[in-house]
Amino acid sequence: MYPENLKYTPEHEWVQVATEAGGEVTVRFGITDYAQEALGDIVFVTLPSVGAELVAGTACGEIESTKSVSDVYAPVTGVVVTRNEAVETAPETINSDPYGAGWLVEVQVADPSPMEQLLDVAAYRELTTNS
C-alpha cells in the first residue's frame, strides 16, 4: 500500500528524490494513499507557484474533497521548480494514482539533510495503523 522507496511525513505527504546532480537535489512530493482515502473524492487542488519558497512543515497548498478542505504541508524546505498542473484540471487523479500521476510539486531542496528525519515506510505504516 505504501511504496518502500519513499519517505513520509506525519501529515501524510510522501517524498521522493527526483534528481540529484552536482549537489543539487530536487524532490517530488504528493499526498499518500492513506490521505486520499481519508479525504474521499478530491474535487479541487491549489498548488504553490513555480519559484515559491517553501518551508518544511508549513502549508503550501490545499486539497478540497467532497468531505472537507485540507492543507498540503511542505515536507522539505526549498524552491518550487515544477508543479503538476494536470491535478488542478483533473484532481481525481490524486485518488486514482497518488504515487504516480497524482504527484503535486517538485522542489529544489536548499539542504537535503533534514530529509533524514522523514519517516521510512515502516514508521509510516505504524503511524497509520495506530491512528
BABAGU-674921 format. One record per atom (N, C-alpha, C): residue number from 0; atom name; x, y, z; residue in three letters. Coordinates in pm, 1 decimal, always signed. Atoms other than C-alpha are relative to their C-alpha. Example, Ala and Ser with C-alpha at 12.3 -4.5 7.8 and 13.67 -1.06 7.14 Angstrom:
% BABAGU-674921
resi_name_xx_yy_zz_resn
0_N_+89.0_-119.0_+0.0_ALA
0_CA_+1230.0_-450.0_+780.0_ALA
0_C_+90.0_+120.0_+0.0_ALA
1_N_-82.0_-119.0_-6.0_SER
1_CA_+1367.0_-106.0_+714.0_SER
1_C_-77.0_+109.0_+73.0_SER
//
This chain:
% BABAGU-674921
resi_name_xx_yy_zz_resn
0_N_+82.1_-120.4_+0.0_MET
0_CA_+0.0_+0.0_+0.0_MET
0_C_+86.1_+126.2_+0.0_MET
1_N_-91.2_-114.3_-1.4_TYR
1_CA_+294.0_+234.6_+65.9_TYR
1_C_+131.2_-41.1_-64.7_TYR
2_N_-125.6_+34.5_+66.3_PRO
2_CA_+593.4_+229.2_-169.7_PRO
2_C_+119.5_+6.4_+96.2_PRO
3_N_-117.1_+12.1_-87.4_GLU
3_CA_+916.6_+124.8_+4.1_GLU
3_C_+104.7_+108.6_-26.8_GLU
4_N_-106.3_-92.2_+38.9_ASN
4_CA_+1133.5_+376.3_-185.1_ASN
4_C_-28.3_+146.2_+34.2_ASN
5_N_+36.6_-137.6_-33.7_LEU
5_CA_+959.2_+685.8_-47.8_LEU
5_C_+24.9_+29.4_+146.7_LEU
6_N_-0.3_-47.8_-138.3_LYS
6_CA_+989.0_+890.8_+269.6_LYS
6_C_-137.0_+61.5_+24.9_LYS
7_N_+134.4_-44.9_-34.7_TYR
7_CA_+679.3_+1007.9_+455.6_TYR
7_C_+4.1_+101.8_+113.8_TYR
8_N_+13.0_-95.1_-110.8_THR
8_CA_+565.2_+1287.0_+687.8_THR
8_C_-116.8_-42.2_+88.1_THR
9_N_+114.6_+28.3_-87.0_PRO
9_CA_+332.4_+1261.5_+986.5_PRO
9_C_-129.7_+65.8_-50.3_PRO
10_N_+117.3_-67.4_+57.1_GLU
10_CA_+97.9_+1493.8_+788.7_GLU
10_C_-50.0_-69.4_-126.9_GLU
11_N_+44.9_+87.0_+109.9_HIS
11_CA_+60.7_+1221.2_+520.8_HIS
11_C_+40.2_+47.5_-139.1_HIS
12_N_-59.2_-25.8_+130.3_GLU
12_CA_+278.6_+1355.3_+242.4_GLU
12_C_+109.5_-103.7_-23.7_GLU
13_N_-113.2_+86.5_+36.8_TRP
13_CA_+524.1_+1132.6_+55.8_TRP
13_C_+103.5_+84.3_-72.8_TRP
14_N_-111.1_-73.0_+59.6_VAL
14_CA_+864.3_+1245.7_-72.5_VAL
14_C_+89.9_-99.4_-72.9_VAL
15_N_-91.2_+82.3_+78.5_GLN
15_CA_+1086.7_+1101.5_-344.2_GLN
15_C_+105.0_+89.8_-63.7_GLN
16_N_-104.3_-75.0_+69.2_VAL
16_CA_+1422.8_+1225.8_-470.6_VAL
16_C_-22.7_-17.9_-149.4_VAL
17_N_+26.2_+4.4_+144.1_ALA
17_CA_+1352.5_+1313.8_-834.7_ALA
17_C_+131.0_+7.1_-78.4_ALA
18_N_-130.6_-11.7_+65.3_THR
18_CA_+1700.8_+1426.1_-941.9_THR
18_C_+104.1_+42.2_+102.3_THR
19_N_-112.2_-35.2_-86.4_GLU
19_CA_+2038.7_+1462.0_-780.6_GLU
19_C_+119.9_+20.0_-90.8_GLU
20_N_-112.4_-27.6_+89.6_ALA
20_CA_+2314.3_+1634.2_-976.1_ALA
20_C_+81.5_+116.8_+53.0_ALA
21_N_-89.5_-108.6_-41.3_GLY
21_CA_+2615.2_+1840.3_-872.3_GLY
21_C_-35.7_+61.8_+133.2_GLY
22_N_+37.1_-50.7_-131.3_GLY
22_CA_+2498.5_+1872.2_-513.5_GLY
22_C_-140.7_+57.2_+7.1_GLY
23_N_+138.0_-50.4_+4.4_GLU
23_CA_+2153.3_+1992.8_-624.4_GLU
23_C_-95.3_-119.6_+13.0_GLU
24_N_+98.0_+106.6_-19.8_VAL
24_CA_+1867.2_+1776.8_-500.8_VAL
24_C_-139.3_+56.4_-25.8_VAL
25_N_+139.0_-35.3_+25.8_THR
25_CA_+1513.8_+1800.5_-637.6_THR
25_C_-86.1_-116.4_+45.4_THR
26_N_+91.4_+104.3_-45.4_VAL
26_CA_+1232.7_+1609.5_-470.2_VAL
26_C_-139.0_+24.8_-55.7_VAL
27_N_+139.7_-4.3_+42.0_ARG
27_CA_+880.9_+1530.4_-584.6_ARG
27_C_-81.2_-43.9_+121.6_ARG
28_N_+84.0_+46.1_-109.6_PHE
28_CA_+600.4_+1505.9_-330.8_PHE
28_C_-147.3_+5.2_-35.1_PHE
29_N_+144.7_+5.4_+15.6_GLY
29_CA_+231.4_+1435.4_-301.3_GLY
29_C_-60.8_-48.0_+130.2_GLY
30_N_+64.0_+53.4_-120.4_ILE
30_CA_-20.7_+1300.7_-54.1_ILE
30_C_-7.9_-152.2_-11.8_ILE
31_N_-1.2_+145.8_-2.5_THR
31_CA_-30.4_+937.4_+49.9_THR
31_C_-136.4_-59.0_-33.2_THR
32_N_+123.8_+73.2_+23.7_ASP
32_CA_-289.5_+676.6_-33.9_ASP
32_C_-91.4_+9.8_+122.7_ASP
33_N_+75.3_-12.8_-124.7_TYR
33_CA_-396.6_+693.6_+331.3_TYR
33_C_-74.3_+134.8_+3.4_TYR
34_N_+59.9_-134.0_-1.7_ALA
34_CA_-460.3_+1069.6_+298.4_ALA
34_C_-111.8_+12.2_-102.1_ALA
35_N_+103.3_-14.4_+102.1_GLN
35_CA_-653.0_+1048.8_-28.0_GLN
35_C_-122.2_-83.2_+35.6_GLN
36_N_+111.4_+85.1_-43.5_GLU
36_CA_-864.5_+764.9_+114.6_GLU
36_C_-82.5_+71.8_+107.7_GLU
37_N_+68.2_-72.9_-107.6_ALA
37_CA_-945.6_+973.0_+424.3_ALA
37_C_-77.6_+120.5_-53.9_ALA
38_N_+65.7_-117.5_+56.9_LEU
38_CA_-1033.6_+1277.3_+211.4_LEU
38_C_-124.7_-36.7_-80.2_LEU
39_N_+111.2_+35.6_+88.2_GLY
39_CA_-1267.2_+1092.5_-23.5_GLY
39_C_+23.6_+60.1_-137.7_GLY
40_N_-11.5_-48.2_+138.0_ASP
40_CA_-1338.6_+1220.7_-373.3_ASP
40_C_+56.2_+142.1_-4.4_ASP
41_N_-66.7_-130.0_+9.0_ILE
41_CA_-1096.9_+1506.6_-445.4_ILE
41_C_-56.7_+76.1_-119.4_ILE
42_N_+67.4_-79.6_+102.7_VAL
42_CA_-1261.6_+1787.2_-641.8_VAL
42_C_+74.6_+128.6_-37.9_VAL
43_N_-70.1_-125.4_+27.9_PHE
43_CA_-1016.9_+2082.3_-627.7_PHE
43_C_+136.2_-2.6_+69.2_PHE
44_N_-136.2_-3.7_-54.0_VAL
44_CA_-643.2_+2136.2_-574.1_VAL
44_C_+59.5_+137.7_-25.6_VAL
45_N_-75.3_-123.7_+13.8_THR
45_CA_-441.5_+2453.2_-513.0_THR
45_C_+145.7_-31.3_+30.5_THR
46_N_-142.8_+26.8_-16.3_LEU
46_CA_-64.7_+2426.8_-560.1_LEU
46_C_+78.4_+130.2_+5.9_LEU
47_N_-83.6_-120.3_-1.4_PRO
47_CA_+216.4_+2674.2_-491.3_PRO
47_C_+54.2_+29.8_-140.3_PRO
48_N_-53.3_-43.5_+130.0_SER
48_CA_+357.4_+2871.2_-785.5_SER
48_C_+145.1_-41.5_-16.3_SER
49_N_-141.5_+22.1_+29.0_VAL
49_CA_+685.6_+2789.8_-955.1_VAL
49_C_+76.5_+122.1_+50.1_VAL
50_N_-79.3_-108.4_-57.5_GLY
50_CA_+950.8_+2996.2_-777.6_GLY
50_C_-34.2_+28.9_+145.1_GLY
51_N_+38.0_-21.4_-139.9_ALA
51_CA_+765.5_+2993.1_-444.9_ALA
51_C_+99.4_-68.9_+92.3_ALA
52_N_-89.5_+59.1_-99.7_GLU
52_CA_+986.1_+2931.8_-143.4_GLU
52_C_-84.8_-70.2_+105.4_GLU
53_N_+72.8_+79.5_-97.4_LEU
53_CA_+854.9_+2652.9_+77.3_LEU
53_C_+85.7_-22.6_+123.3_LEU
54_N_-66.7_+30.6_-126.4_VAL
54_CA_+941.2_+2594.4_+441.4_VAL
54_C_-62.6_-127.7_+54.1_VAL
55_N_+48.2_+129.2_-48.3_ALA
55_CA_+915.8_+2240.6_+573.9_ALA
55_C_-96.6_+17.8_+116.7_ALA
56_N_+98.5_-2.5_-106.8_GLY
56_CA_+608.0_+2189.9_+790.4_GLY
56_C_-104.8_+108.8_-11.3_GLY
57_N_+99.1_-106.4_+16.2_THR
57_CA_+417.1_+2492.6_+662.7_THR
57_C_-93.2_-32.0_-117.4_THR
58_N_+98.7_+24.2_+105.4_ALA
58_CA_+104.7_+2489.1_+445.7_ALA
58_C_+48.1_+63.8_-130.6_ALA
59_N_-42.8_-53.1_+130.2_CYS
59_CA_+178.5_+2530.8_+75.2_CYS
59_C_-107.0_-20.3_-107.2_CYS
60_N_+108.4_+22.7_+94.4_GLY
60_CA_-149.8_+2433.2_-89.0_GLY
60_C_-121.2_-57.4_+72.2_GLY
61_N_+122.4_+56.8_-57.5_GLU
61_CA_-497.8_+2292.8_-37.3_GLU
61_C_-56.1_-106.9_-92.2_GLU
62_N_+73.6_+102.5_+73.5_ILE
62_CA_-690.9_+1986.5_-139.3_ILE
62_C_-141.8_+0.5_+54.5_ILE
63_N_+140.5_-1.2_-38.8_GLU
63_CA_-1067.9_+2005.2_-137.5_GLU
63_C_-64.6_-129.4_-49.3_GLU
64_N_+71.5_+121.4_+36.6_SER
64_CA_-1278.0_+1692.9_-134.1_SER
64_C_-148.0_+20.3_+27.9_SER
65_N_+143.1_-8.5_-28.2_THR
65_CA_-1646.8_+1619.5_-107.4_THR
65_C_-25.1_+1.4_+150.6_THR
66_N_+13.8_+3.6_-145.7_LYS
66_CA_-1583.6_+1580.5_+268.8_LYS
66_C_+53.2_+124.6_+69.4_LYS
67_N_-65.3_-109.3_-72.4_SER
67_CA_-1351.1_+1867.3_+362.3_SER
67_C_+104.8_+69.5_-86.7_SER
68_N_-114.9_-66.9_+60.3_VAL
68_CA_-1068.6_+2105.5_+273.8_VAL
68_C_+117.8_-24.8_+93.0_VAL
69_N_-118.9_+28.7_-80.1_SER
69_CA_-719.6_+2007.7_+390.1_SER
69_C_+120.4_+72.4_-56.7_SER
70_N_-125.1_-61.5_+42.6_ASP
70_CA_-388.7_+2187.6_+380.0_ASP
70_C_+96.5_-107.3_-48.0_ASP
71_N_-114.4_+81.1_+40.2_VAL
71_CA_-92.7_+2037.0_+198.1_VAL
71_C_+120.2_+66.8_+64.7_VAL
72_N_-115.5_-53.9_-69.7_TYR
72_CA_+223.9_+2078.9_+402.0_TYR
72_C_+128.1_-32.3_-75.6_TYR
73_N_-129.0_+21.4_+65.5_ALA
73_CA_+569.3_+2122.9_+253.4_ALA
73_C_+81.6_-98.1_+84.0_ALA
74_N_-80.3_+95.7_-75.7_PRO
74_CA_+774.0_+1818.6_+354.3_PRO
74_C_+147.7_+38.9_+7.9_PRO
75_N_-139.4_-45.3_+6.4_VAL
75_CA_+1101.3_+1997.7_+271.4_VAL
75_C_+2.6_+151.6_-18.1_VAL
76_N_-20.9_-141.9_+24.8_THR
76_CA_+1242.2_+2349.2_+252.8_THR
76_C_+72.2_+15.1_-133.3_THR
77_N_-63.3_-22.8_+129.5_GLY
77_CA_+1326.8_+2476.4_-93.5_GLY
77_C_-88.3_+83.2_-90.3_GLY
78_N_+69.5_-81.6_+99.0_VAL
78_CA_+1202.8_+2641.7_-411.5_VAL
78_C_-75.0_-91.4_-97.1_VAL
79_N_+80.7_+76.6_+94.2_VAL
79_CA_+921.9_+2507.2_-630.1_VAL
79_C_+56.9_+16.9_-140.4_VAL
80_N_-52.2_-6.0_+136.3_VAL
80_CA_+1063.5_+2416.2_-972.2_VAL
80_C_-101.6_-52.7_-101.6_VAL
81_N_+103.5_+54.9_+87.7_THR
81_CA_+768.5_+2223.2_-1116.3_THR
81_C_-124.1_-28.1_+82.5_THR
82_N_+127.2_+35.7_-64.5_ARG
82_CA_+402.4_+2182.3_-1030.5_ARG
82_C_-79.1_-84.6_-98.3_ARG
83_N_+77.3_+90.5_+84.0_ASN
83_CA_+171.3_+1913.3_-1159.6_ASN
83_C_-134.7_+64.6_-30.9_ASN
84_N_+122.8_-71.4_+34.0_GLU
84_CA_-87.9_+2129.3_-1329.6_GLU
84_C_-111.7_-93.8_-43.0_GLU
85_N_+102.2_+97.6_+38.9_ALA
85_CA_-266.2_+1814.8_-1450.5_ALA
85_C_-95.3_-31.4_+115.2_ALA
86_N_+89.5_+29.4_-112.7_VAL
86_CA_-402.3_+1757.3_-1097.8_VAL
86_C_-93.0_+116.9_+30.4_VAL
87_N_+91.5_-112.7_-18.7_GLU
87_CA_-551.0_+2106.0_-1097.3_GLU
87_C_-119.1_-11.8_-95.3_GLU
88_N_+110.4_+16.9_+95.6_THR
88_CA_-758.0_+2024.3_-1405.9_THR
88_C_-70.4_-134.6_+17.1_THR
89_N_+58.8_+132.4_-24.0_ALA
89_CA_-816.5_+1657.7_-1308.9_ALA
89_C_+39.3_-47.0_+140.2_ALA
90_N_-41.6_+30.5_-137.4_PRO
90_CA_-791.3_+1645.6_-926.6_PRO
90_C_-26.7_-144.3_+42.4_PRO
91_N_+30.4_+139.1_-34.3_GLU
91_CA_-942.6_+1296.2_-916.7_GLU
91_C_+119.0_-93.0_-26.7_GLU
92_N_-121.0_+77.3_+24.3_THR
92_CA_-603.9_+1173.7_-1043.3_THR
92_C_+70.1_-33.5_+130.8_THR
93_N_-61.4_+25.3_-130.2_ILE
93_CA_-481.7_+1203.6_-684.4_ILE
93_C_-64.7_-122.0_+65.0_ILE
94_N_+67.6_+116.7_-55.4_ASN
94_CA_-745.1_+949.4_-579.3_ASN
94_C_+43.1_-128.8_-70.3_ASN
95_N_-26.6_+121.8_+75.5_SER
95_CA_-664.2_+703.1_-856.8_SER
95_C_+148.0_-38.0_-4.9_SER
96_N_-142.5_+29.5_+13.2_ASP
96_CA_-281.8_+732.4_-861.0_ASP
96_C_+83.2_+97.3_+84.5_ASP
97_N_-66.8_-99.1_-84.6_PRO
97_CA_-144.6_+923.2_-557.6_PRO
97_C_+152.7_-1.5_-7.8_PRO
98_N_-146.3_+9.4_+4.8_TYR
98_CA_+213.6_+797.4_-604.4_TYR
98_C_+56.2_+14.9_-141.4_TYR
99_N_-44.1_-12.0_+138.6_GLY
99_CA_+227.4_+833.3_-982.8_GLY
99_C_-46.3_+131.1_-58.9_GLY
100_N_+50.2_-118.9_+69.7_ALA
100_CA_+29.6_+1075.6_-1197.2_ALA
100_C_-59.6_+103.9_+94.7_ALA
101_N_+59.8_-92.2_-97.2_GLY
101_CA_-119.2_+1234.2_-880.7_GLY
101_C_+99.6_+76.1_+85.7_GLY
102_N_-98.3_-78.8_-75.4_TRP
102_CA_+206.7_+1388.9_-758.9_TRP
102_C_-37.9_+147.8_-5.2_TRP
103_N_+39.6_-140.4_-9.0_LEU
103_CA_+183.0_+1757.0_-662.1_LEU
103_C_+107.7_+98.4_-46.7_LEU
104_N_-100.0_-103.9_+20.1_VAL
104_CA_+508.5_+1954.2_-668.6_VAL
104_C_+140.5_-59.9_+1.2_VAL
105_N_-142.7_+30.4_-10.1_GLU
105_CA_+882.7_+1926.5_-733.1_GLU
105_C_+69.8_+122.9_+57.7_GLU
106_N_-67.3_-106.5_-73.4_VAL
106_CA_+1108.5_+2129.7_-506.7_VAL
106_C_+150.8_-20.6_-5.3_VAL
107_N_-145.4_+4.5_-12.1_GLN
107_CA_+1478.0_+2211.9_-532.9_GLN
107_C_+30.4_+26.1_+146.1_GLN
108_N_-20.1_-3.3_-144.5_VAL
108_CA_+1589.7_+2143.8_-178.9_VAL
108_C_+123.5_+81.7_+34.9_VAL
109_N_-109.8_-84.9_-44.4_ALA
109_CA_+1805.9_+2400.5_-5.1_ALA
109_C_+105.3_-84.3_+73.7_ALA
110_N_-89.8_+85.0_-79.1_ASP
110_CA_+1956.7_+2146.4_+238.2_ASP
110_C_-67.4_-136.0_+15.3_ASP
111_N_+66.6_+130.0_-5.5_PRO
111_CA_+1873.1_+1775.6_+192.5_PRO
111_C_+15.0_-74.4_+132.7_PRO
112_N_-23.4_+75.4_-123.2_SER
112_CA_+1999.4_+1669.5_+538.1_SER
112_C_-125.2_-16.1_+88.0_SER
113_N_+120.2_+21.4_-81.3_PRO
113_CA_+1663.4_+1730.6_+718.0_PRO
113_C_-90.8_-112.4_-53.7_PRO
114_N_+81.4_+108.7_+54.6_MET
114_CA_+1509.9_+1470.4_+483.6_MET
114_C_+24.9_-131.2_+73.6_MET
115_N_-31.1_+119.4_-77.9_GLU
115_CA_+1681.4_+1209.8_+700.4_GLU
115_C_-96.4_-16.1_+117.1_GLU
116_N_+94.6_+4.7_-110.9_GLN
116_CA_+1423.5_+1296.9_+968.0_GLN
116_C_-139.0_-49.2_-42.5_GLN
117_N_+130.1_+47.5_+48.4_LEU
117_CA_+1131.6_+1191.8_+746.7_LEU
117_C_-16.3_-147.8_+33.2_LEU
118_N_+30.6_+138.1_-37.1_LEU
118_CA_+960.7_+860.2_+819.4_LEU
118_C_+31.0_-96.2_-113.8_LEU
119_N_-11.9_+105.4_+100.6_ASP
119_CA_+1056.0_+541.4_+640.0_ASP
119_C_-134.8_-72.0_-6.2_ASP
120_N_+129.3_+64.9_+22.0_VAL
120_CA_+779.7_+309.7_+521.3_VAL
120_C_-48.7_-74.8_+124.4_VAL
121_N_+40.4_+73.1_-120.5_ALA
121_CA_+780.6_+100.7_+841.3_ALA
121_C_-56.8_+94.8_+105.6_ALA
122_N_+47.7_-98.0_-98.3_ALA
122_CA_+741.7_+407.1_+1064.4_ALA
122_C_-132.9_+60.5_-44.7_ALA
123_N_+126.3_-55.9_+49.1_TYR
123_CA_+468.1_+547.0_+839.4_TYR
123_C_-113.6_-101.1_+14.4_TYR
124_N_+101.4_+105.2_-18.7_ARG
124_CA_+280.6_+214.4_+843.2_ARG
124_C_-46.8_-3.5_+145.5_ARG
125_N_+32.9_+1.7_-143.0_GLU
125_CA_+297.4_+218.0_+1222.4_GLU
125_C_-86.8_+120.2_+36.7_GLU
126_N_+77.2_-122.5_-24.6_LEU
126_CA_+168.1_+577.1_+1230.8_LEU
126_C_-144.0_-16.8_-46.4_LEU
127_N_+135.5_+11.1_+54.9_THR
127_CA_-131.0_+497.1_+1010.1_THR
127_C_-78.8_-114.1_+63.5_THR
128_N_+67.3_+110.7_-66.8_THR
128_CA_-208.7_+171.8_+1190.0_THR
128_C_-52.3_+44.4_+136.0_THR
129_N_+36.9_-43.4_-134.8_ASN
129_CA_-223.6_+350.0_+1525.9_ASN
129_C_-87.8_+124.6_+3.3_ASN
130_N_+83.0_-121.3_-3.2_SER
130_CA_-432.5_+649.1_+1415.1_SER
130_C_-143.2_-29.6_-31.5_SER
//
